[in-house]
């Protein structure tokens, strides 16, 4: 008798969470259809400061700097790089580029880190205090931007827009890229699709610090990273959540292809695991509404895992779990297909099924370990 009650409760909860998940995906699908490219054409063009926080990035920072310095933006712009206590050749490389590009590149050297302070947030805060741009464009020291990156991002800042979340992706070569890279590419795209749809719905769920822009006046108006400076991650999402608390309509996602940024995927499962835990660790600091939505999604993924285990003992639970999983796959695929078209990455479709199989357990474990465990970050 008791087992039957537990079975019915498990199935009922699974149905409730599944209905919410599918309803959210329908909302996402419809929202993706409303996303458009910005059309701001103010004159004179706003001054832009590009900000990059770097720590031991000698392996790839040359390519990043070369891509940033090749911008075609006709307005005033400058590049700031914070050398955050690097112990490799990063300082030497930055000094070399500063000599060759004195009119554009400014290097800010950080020698110490106060106890408990997020290193990246400190670096960004110091650069913002020193720079002169009206609009701040941020990327990472291992990313590649396109020549029209600034021009495209600035066009998104129509009147009333304070923050623009740019798109970044992991490039893959069909038949040559590693399986772990290809699966990360489609999983990362899923997060970008959710972020794009969420902003279109005025429900800012996520963004990425390697392609993000906001007005300096906005950053100062919310006192920068005050109250979140000690949280190691979240130099992107947590700042966005400050704006979401009272002006969720004042931000948008950029879908202009010339603004897309490429970033490297993690080469090992250990690196990927640490990154996903870090991403999950900051979600409890989001606005209550966002936390509620993400909690429902998490509960659905968790409950699929729970009922999958209970399926060993109950045919009814097995059938219910199979139906819920099938509905999740269909909903995810329909949404992802639209996202692939928006971001011109249709070639990744074949990796959707492999990712679907591990998505729920991997996400659940990453969230649990991210919230209640520790993660490593350079």
C-alpha positions as a Python dict, from the first residue, in 0.01 Angstrom:
ca = {
    (1, 'X'): (0, 0, 0),
    (2, 'X'): (274, 245, 99),
    (3, 'X'): (470, 169, -218),
    (4, 'X'): (161, 237, -430),
    (5, 'X'): (116, 577, -264),
    (6, 'X'): (483, 662, -324),
    (7, 'X'): (444, 553, -687),
    (8, 'X'): (143, 778, -746),
    (9, 'X'): (311, 1074, -576),
    (10, 'X'): (626, 1026, -784),
    (11, 'X'): (426, 1012, -1108),
    (12, 'X'): (214, 1313, -1010),
    (13, 'X'): (518, 1526, -930),
    (14, 'X'): (684, 1418, -1252),
    (15, 'X'): (375, 1525, -1448),
    (16, 'X'): (363, 1867, -1277),
    (17, 'X'): (731, 1939, -1338),
    (18, 'X'): (710, 1813, -1695),
    (19, 'X'): (411, 2035, -1776),
    (20, 'X'): (595, 2341, -1641),
    (21, 'X'): (908, 2253, -1841),
    (22, 'X'): (713, 2214, -2166),
    (23, 'X'): (516, 2533, -2100),
    (24, 'X'): (845, 2721, -2052),
    (25, 'X'): (981, 2579, -2376),
    (26, 'X'): (671, 2693, -2565),
    (27, 'X'): (725, 3042, -2423),
    (28, 'X'): (1092, 3027, -2524),
    (29, 'X'): (1005, 2914, -2876),
    (30, 'X'): (762, 3201, -2925),
    (31, 'X'): (1005, 3453, -2775),
    (32, 'X'): (1283, 3351, -3014),
    (33, 'X'): (1058, 3458, -3299),
    (34, 'X'): (1050, 3815, -3165),
    (35, 'X'): (1426, 3871, -3139),
    (36, 'X'): (1563, 4130, -3380),
    (37, 'X'): (1886, 4313, -3457),
    (38, 'X'): (1933, 4656, -3297),
    (39, 'X'): (1905, 4972, -3504),
    (40, 'X'): (2067, 5246, -3296),
    (41, 'X'): (2242, 5507, -3514),
    (42, 'X'): (2313, 5790, -3273),
    (43, 'X'): (2567, 6056, -3368),
    (44, 'X'): (2826, 6117, -3255),
    (45, 'X'): (2900, 5753, -3193),
    (46, 'X'): (2955, 5667, -2826),
    (47, 'X'): (3307, 5613, -2700),
    (48, 'X'): (3375, 5246, -2629),
    (49, 'X'): (3614, 5081, -2384),
    (50, 'X'): (3697, 4715, -2441),
    (51, 'X'): (3786, 4537, -2116),
    (52, 'X'): (3978, 4211, -2080),
    (53, 'X'): (4084, 4052, -1751),
    (54, 'X'): (4387, 3826, -1803),
    (55, 'X'): (4572, 3588, -1574),
    (56, 'X'): (4835, 3353, -1720),
    (57, 'X'): (4695, 3376, -2072),
    (58, 'X'): (5021, 3369, -2271),
    (59, 'X'): (4906, 3073, -2478),
    (60, 'X'): (4624, 3253, -2656),
    (61, 'X'): (4625, 3622, -2571),
    (62, 'X'): (4812, 3726, -2886),
    (63, 'X'): (4529, 3599, -3106),
    (64, 'X'): (4274, 3774, -2883),
    (65, 'X'): (4459, 4106, -2893),
    (66, 'X'): (4507, 4086, -3271),
    (67, 'X'): (4134, 4029, -3323),
    (68, 'X'): (4034, 4313, -3088),
    (69, 'X'): (4281, 4561, -3236),
    (70, 'X'): (4141, 4495, -3585),
    (71, 'X'): (3805, 4662, -3506),
    (72, 'X'): (3640, 4868, -3781),
    (73, 'X'): (3445, 5091, -3540),
    (74, 'X'): (3456, 5452, -3666),
    (75, 'X'): (3389, 5608, -3328),
    (76, 'X'): (3643, 5648, -3049),
    (77, 'X'): (3748, 5329, -2874),
    (78, 'X'): (4019, 5202, -2645),
    (79, 'X'): (4136, 4866, -2510),
    (80, 'X'): (4211, 4796, -2145),
    (81, 'X'): (4372, 4473, -2028),
    (82, 'X'): (4414, 4392, -1659),
    (83, 'X'): (4716, 4172, -1593),
    (84, 'X'): (4594, 3997, -1280),
    (85, 'X'): (4907, 3866, -1103),
    (86, 'X'): (5022, 3658, -1402),
    (87, 'X'): (5326, 3437, -1352),
    (88, 'X'): (5382, 3339, -1716),
    (89, 'X'): (5474, 3553, -2019),
    (90, 'X'): (5147, 3747, -2020),
    (91, 'X'): (5308, 4070, -1881),
    (92, 'X'): (5584, 4053, -2145),
    (93, 'X'): (5332, 4007, -2427),
    (94, 'X'): (5116, 4293, -2303),
    (95, 'X'): (5419, 4522, -2277),
    (96, 'X'): (5509, 4438, -2637),
    (97, 'X'): (5160, 4518, -2764),
    (98, 'X'): (5143, 4837, -2557),
    (99, 'X'): (5458, 4965, -2730),
    (100, 'X'): (5317, 4881, -3074),
    (101, 'X'): (4969, 5021, -3003),
    (102, 'X'): (5017, 5308, -2757),
    (103, 'X'): (4712, 5496, -2883),
    (104, 'X'): (4475, 5204, -2817),
    (105, 'X'): (4606, 4963, -2555),
    (106, 'X'): (4625, 5040, -2184),
    (107, 'X'): (4761, 4780, -1942),
    (108, 'X'): (4650, 4781, -1579),
    (109, 'X'): (4872, 4571, -1354),
    (110, 'X'): (4717, 4407, -1046),
    (111, 'X'): (4963, 4288, -784),
    (112, 'X'): (4743, 4188, -493),
    (113, 'X'): (4402, 4043, -416),
    (114, 'X'): (4213, 4130, -97),
    (115, 'X'): (4097, 3827, 98),
    (116, 'X'): (3761, 3691, -12),
    (117, 'X'): (3733, 3917, -319),
    (118, 'X'): (3655, 3775, -664),
    (119, 'X'): (3970, 3831, -876),
    (120, 'X'): (3783, 3891, -1201),
    (121, 'X'): (3533, 4130, -1045),
    (122, 'X'): (3820, 4325, -890),
    (123, 'X'): (4000, 4343, -1226),
    (124, 'X'): (3688, 4459, -1410),
    (125, 'X'): (3605, 4717, -1143),
    (126, 'X'): (3954, 4868, -1160),
    (127, 'X'): (3943, 4889, -1540),
    (128, 'X'): (3601, 5053, -1534),
    (129, 'X'): (3726, 5312, -1286),
    (130, 'X'): (4021, 5392, -1513),
    (131, 'X'): (3862, 5383, -1860),
    (132, 'X'): (3677, 5660, -2043),
    (133, 'X'): (3420, 5473, -2248),
    (134, 'X'): (3046, 5535, -2236),
    (135, 'X'): (2983, 5176, -2342),
    (136, 'X'): (3192, 4891, -2198),
    (137, 'X'): (3249, 4580, -2410),
    (138, 'X'): (3390, 4278, -2228),
    (139, 'X'): (3548, 3962, -2358),
    (140, 'X'): (3799, 3706, -2231),
    (141, 'X'): (4168, 3664, -2304),
    (142, 'X'): (4114, 3333, -2485),
    (143, 'X'): (3838, 3452, -2722),
    (144, 'X'): (3837, 3576, -3081),
    (145, 'X'): (3617, 3866, -3189),
    (146, 'X'): (3528, 3978, -3540),
    (147, 'X'): (3624, 4316, -3693),
    (148, 'X'): (3265, 4444, -3671),
    (149, 'X'): (3218, 4330, -3312),
    (150, 'X'): (3204, 4676, -3154),
    (151, 'X'): (3004, 4826, -3441),
    (152, 'X'): (2737, 4556, -3412),
    (153, 'X'): (2717, 4569, -3033),
    (154, 'X'): (2684, 4948, -3025),
    (155, 'X'): (2388, 4929, -3265),
    (156, 'X'): (2203, 4728, -3000),
    (157, 'X'): (2209, 5019, -2754),
    (158, 'X'): (1883, 5176, -2857),
    (159, 'X'): (1729, 5434, -2617),
    (160, 'X'): (1656, 5269, -2281),
    (161, 'X'): (1889, 4972, -2333),
    (162, 'X'): (2150, 4944, -2058),
    (163, 'X'): (2297, 4597, -2115),
    (164, 'X'): (2353, 4380, -2423),
    (165, 'X'): (2429, 4010, -2392),
    (166, 'X'): (2639, 3897, -2687),
    (167, 'X'): (2658, 3549, -2833),
    (168, 'X'): (2961, 3323, -2800),
    (169, 'X'): (3009, 2973, -2933),
    (170, 'X'): (3258, 2689, -2943),
    (171, 'X'): (3377, 2634, -3302),
    (172, 'X'): (3382, 2278, -3434),
    (173, 'X'): (3521, 2115, -3745),
    (174, 'X'): (3295, 1835, -3880),
    (175, 'X'): (3472, 1501, -3856),
    (176, 'X'): (3776, 1646, -3679),
    (177, 'X'): (3668, 1801, -3348),
    (178, 'X'): (3671, 1584, -3036),
    (179, 'X'): (3344, 1440, -2911),
    (180, 'X'): (3371, 1635, -2584),
    (181, 'X'): (3411, 1961, -2780),
    (182, 'X'): (3112, 1890, -3006),
    (183, 'X'): (2889, 1801, -2714),
    (184, 'X'): (2995, 2116, -2529),
    (185, 'X'): (2918, 2318, -2841),
    (186, 'X'): (2553, 2205, -2852),
    (187, 'X'): (2511, 2222, -2473),
    (188, 'X'): (2651, 2576, -2467),
    (189, 'X'): (2416, 2671, -2749),
    (190, 'X'): (2122, 2546, -2541),
    (191, 'X'): (2221, 2791, -2267),
    (192, 'X'): (2250, 3071, -2524),
    (193, 'X'): (1906, 2989, -2665),
    (194, 'X'): (1756, 3004, -2315),
    (195, 'X'): (1936, 3330, -2249),
    (196, 'X'): (1816, 3484, -2575),
    (197, 'X'): (1454, 3378, -2525),
    (198, 'X'): (1462, 3480, -2161),
    (199, 'X'): (1575, 3834, -2238),
    (200, 'X'): (1310, 3859, -2511),
    (201, 'X'): (1053, 3768, -2241),
    (202, 'X'): (1209, 4013, -1990),
    (203, 'X'): (1314, 3705, -1793),
    (204, 'X'): (1696, 3731, -1784),
    (205, 'X'): (1821, 3383, -1708),
    (206, 'X'): (2183, 3385, -1816),
    (207, 'X'): (2455, 3563, -2010),
    (208, 'X'): (2824, 3515, -2072),
    (209, 'X'): (3112, 3736, -1964),
    (210, 'X'): (3312, 3667, -2279),
    (211, 'X'): (3070, 3874, -2489),
    (212, 'X'): (2890, 4129, -2277),
    (213, 'X'): (2839, 4505, -2297),
    (214, 'X'): (2676, 4764, -2074),
    (215, 'X'): (2674, 5138, -2017),
    (216, 'X'): (2929, 5267, -1769),
    (217, 'X'): (2656, 5486, -1619),
    (218, 'X'): (2451, 5174, -1544),
    (219, 'X'): (2744, 5001, -1374),
    (220, 'X'): (2801, 5304, -1154),
    (221, 'X'): (2430, 5352, -1081),
    (222, 'X'): (2405, 5004, -926),
    (223, 'X'): (2737, 5049, -740),
    (224, 'X'): (2911, 4797, -960),
    (225, 'X'): (2977, 4464, -794),
    (226, 'X'): (2892, 4583, -442),
    (227, 'X'): (2721, 4306, -243),
    (228, 'X'): (2844, 4038, -488),
    (229, 'X'): (3218, 4116, -494),
    (230, 'X'): (3296, 3815, -272),
    (231, 'X'): (3110, 3567, -493),
    (232, 'X'): (3382, 3412, -708),
    (233, 'X'): (3170, 3368, -1020),
    (234, 'X'): (2899, 3585, -1173),
    (235, 'X'): (3075, 3892, -1312),
    (236, 'X'): (2817, 3868, -1592),
    (237, 'X'): (2493, 3712, -1461),
    (238, 'X'): (2491, 3878, -1121),
    (239, 'X'): (2536, 4222, -1274),
    (240, 'X'): (2250, 4143, -1511),
    (241, 'X'): (2036, 4040, -1214),
    (242, 'X'): (2086, 4385, -1060),
    (243, 'X'): (1927, 4537, -1369),
    (244, 'X'): (1660, 4267, -1375),
    (245, 'X'): (1539, 4361, -1029),
    (246, 'X'): (1381, 4685, -1150),
    (247, 'X'): (1434, 4718, -1529),
    (248, 'X'): (1421, 4375, -1694),
    (249, 'X'): (1320, 4538, -2023),
    (250, 'X'): (1644, 4742, -2036),
    (251, 'X'): (1855, 4458, -2174),
    (252, 'X'): (1860, 4251, -2491),
    (253, 'X'): (2044, 3968, -2664),
    (254, 'X'): (2244, 4038, -2979),
    (255, 'X'): (2186, 3796, -3269),
    (256, 'X'): (2389, 3985, -3530),
    (257, 'X'): (2641, 3726, -3667),
    (258, 'X'): (2924, 3981, -3698),
    (259, 'X'): (2922, 4019, -3318),
    (260, 'X'): (2955, 3648, -3238),
    (261, 'X'): (3263, 3556, -3036),
    (262, 'X'): (3443, 3222, -3046),
    (263, 'X'): (3568, 3060, -2728),
    (264, 'X'): (3756, 2739, -2658),
    (265, 'X'): (3582, 2435, -2515),
    (266, 'X'): (3723, 2237, -2225),
    (267, 'X'): (3954, 1958, -2337),
    (268, 'X'): (3900, 1728, -2037),
    (269, 'X'): (3603, 1614, -1832),
    (270, 'X'): (3770, 1747, -1517),
    (271, 'X'): (3793, 2100, -1661),
    (272, 'X'): (3435, 2080, -1787),
    (273, 'X'): (3313, 1958, -1448),
    (274, 'X'): (3478, 2246, -1263),
    (275, 'X'): (3337, 2498, -1509),
    (276, 'X'): (2980, 2369, -1480),
    (277, 'X'): (2999, 2370, -1100),
    (278, 'X'): (3118, 2729, -1113),
    (279, 'X'): (2829, 2827, -1340),
    (280, 'X'): (2578, 2662, -1107),
    (281, 'X'): (2721, 2817, -788),
    (282, 'X'): (2589, 3168, -861),
    (283, 'X'): (2225, 3089, -942),
    (284, 'X'): (2103, 3123, -582),
    (285, 'X'): (2192, 3493, -600),
    (286, 'X'): (1952, 3563, -886),
    (287, 'X'): (1624, 3750, -836),
    (288, 'X'): (1349, 3547, -662),
    (289, 'X'): (1149, 3514, -984),
    (290, 'X'): (1447, 3377, -1177),
    (291, 'X'): (1540, 3142, -891),
    (292, 'X'): (1183, 3010, -889),
    (293, 'X'): (1187, 2938, -1264),
    (294, 'X'): (1530, 2774, -1254),
    (295, 'X'): (1429, 2572, -947),
    (296, 'X'): (1132, 2426, -1133),
    (297, 'X'): (1356, 2329, -1423),
    (298, 'X'): (1605, 2174, -1183),
    (299, 'X'): (1330, 1981, -1003),
    (300, 'X'): (1210, 1838, -1333),
    (301, 'X'): (1561, 1719, -1423),
    (302, 'X'): (1613, 1587, -1071),
    (303, 'X'): (1281, 1405, -1069),
    (304, 'X'): (1351, 1237, -1401),
    (305, 'X'): (1667, 1096, -1243),
    (306, 'X'): (1478, 990, -929),
    (307, 'X'): (1193, 820, -1117),
    (308, 'X'): (1445, 653, -1349),
    (309, 'X'): (1583, 477, -1038),
    (310, 'X'): (1234, 399, -906),
    (311, 'X'): (1149, 248, -1246),
    (312, 'X'): (1346, -58, -1142),
    (313, 'X'): (1068, -141, -898),
    (314, 'X'): (757, -16, -1082),
    (315, 'X'): (634, -58, -1437),
    (316, 'X'): (401, 239, -1396),
    (317, 'X'): (691, 467, -1297),
    (318, 'X'): (896, 330, -1585),
    (319, 'X'): (625, 419, -1837),
    (320, 'X'): (574, 765, -1684),
    (321, 'X'): (948, 834, -1689),
    (322, 'X'): (979, 720, -2049),
    (323, 'X'): (691, 947, -2154),
    (324, 'X'): (835, 1246, -1966),
    (325, 'X'): (1179, 1189, -2114),
    (326, 'X'): (1034, 1156, -2465),
    (327, 'X'): (837, 1480, -2423),
    (328, 'X'): (1150, 1655, -2295),
    (329, 'X'): (1350, 1537, -2596),
    (330, 'X'): (1085, 1651, -2843),
    (331, 'X'): (1046, 1990, -2671),
    (332, 'X'): (1422, 2040, -2651),
    (333, 'X'): (1478, 1945, -3015),
    (334, 'X'): (1205, 2175, -3147),
    (335, 'X'): (1346, 2465, -2946),
    (336, 'X'): (1707, 2385, -3035),
    (337, 'X'): (1624, 2364, -3405),
    (338, 'X'): (1495, 2722, -3393),
    (339, 'X'): (1801, 2827, -3196),
    (340, 'X'): (2034, 2660, -3446),
    (341, 'X'): (1875, 2863, -3725),
    (342, 'X'): (1898, 3189, -3530),
    (343, 'X'): (2268, 3135, -3460),
    (344, 'X'): (2357, 2967, -3792),
    (345, 'X'): (2483, 2642, -3638),
    (346, 'X'): (2255, 2384, -3795),
    (347, 'X'): (2545, 2140, -3834),
    (348, 'X'): (2533, 2067, -3458),
    (349, 'X'): (2191, 1899, -3473),
    (350, 'X'): (2338, 1547, -3476),
    (351, 'X'): (2482, 1602, -3128),
    (352, 'X'): (2146, 1679, -2969),
    (353, 'X'): (2052, 1318, -2886),
    (354, 'X'): (2384, 1227, -2717),
    (355, 'X'): (2359, 1543, -2505),
    (356, 'X'): (1995, 1468, -2418),
    (357, 'X'): (2096, 1135, -2267),
    (358, 'X'): (2340, 1287, -2017),
    (359, 'X'): (2181, 1632, -1979),
    (360, 'X'): (1961, 1562, -1676),
    (361, 'X'): (2207, 1370, -1452),
    (362, 'X'): (2503, 1591, -1544),
    (363, 'X'): (2309, 1912, -1474),
    (364, 'X'): (2167, 1782, -1145),
    (365, 'X'): (2509, 1678, -1017),
    (366, 'X'): (2672, 2004, -1131),
    (367, 'X'): (2408, 2210, -950),
    (368, 'X'): (2431, 2008, -629),
    (369, 'X'): (2810, 2015, -620),
    (370, 'X'): (2821, 2379, -733),
    (371, 'X'): (2585, 2494, -457),
    (372, 'X'): (2707, 2275, -174),
    (373, 'X'): (3061, 2186, -272),
    (374, 'X'): (3368, 2363, -400),
    (375, 'X'): (3506, 2437, -742),
    (376, 'X'): (3849, 2524, -873),
    (377, 'X'): (3920, 2839, -1073),
    (378, 'X'): (4253, 2986, -1168),
}
